[in-house]
């Protein structure tokens, strides 16, 4: 029911950071495999896999940045509200 209305899986900042660090680890291992592979035909699937991981990492970093900006905006709105209450 919640899926219909858009209440999907909410990501937290720490979850995103752990996923990004896992992707970085996978990318490092792929980089080692690519450097040890001699033929370009053997490197091609590894490079494609690395490209997919890089795109996924970029999306996760964008999600983290938007989450940071949303939390900053919410704290600014809270501070403005507090200031208005204090001046009243």
NORTA-V951240 format. One line per field, one symbol per residue. ss: DSSP state (a for helix, b for strand, c for the rest). psi: psi as a letter, one per 40 degrees, with the letter a starting at -180 (. if undefined). burial: I if it has 9 or more other ideal C-beta (glycine too) atoms within 8 Angstrom, else O. Layout:
ss->???
psi->???
burial->???
//
This chain:
ss->ccccccccccccaaaaaaaaaaaaaaaaaaaaaaaacccaaaaaaaaaaaaaaaaaaaaaaaaaaaaaaaaaaaaaaaaaaaaaaaac
psi->ddddeegahhhiddddddddddddddddddddddddhdidddddddddddddddddddddddddddddddddddddddddddddddd.
burial->OOOOOOOOOOOOOOOIIOIIOOIIOIIOOIIOIIOOIOOOOIIOOIIOIIOOIIOIIOOIIOIIOOIIOOOOOOOOOOOOOOOOOOOO
//
